[in-house]
Amino acid sequence: MGSVVLGTNNTSLNATSIELFPGDLTSDGKIDLFDFNKFVEDFGPRMPQSGSPADFDQNRKVDLFDYNLFVPNFGKVGE
């Protein structure tokens, strides 16, 4: 990926060291029960026509494949 420039003073961040885990649907830096509840809201036929952040594999469905990506990250916390 390279680096990303942040702010107006050209501060950069080495984005190659950032690891993102599927599952933080509440954007609070951790993957927990609140994220699971968001996942369940869009699971199966409940997925909004506009899409869902819970569609981790980007196949326009929130299904067991997305669940299988979510579960191994449950309980992880970002830095």
Secondary structure, DSSP 8 states (H G I E B T S, - for coil): --EEEETTTTEEEEGGG----TT-TT-SSB-SHHHHHHHHHHSGGGS-TT--TT-TT-SS--SHHHHHHHGGGTT-B--
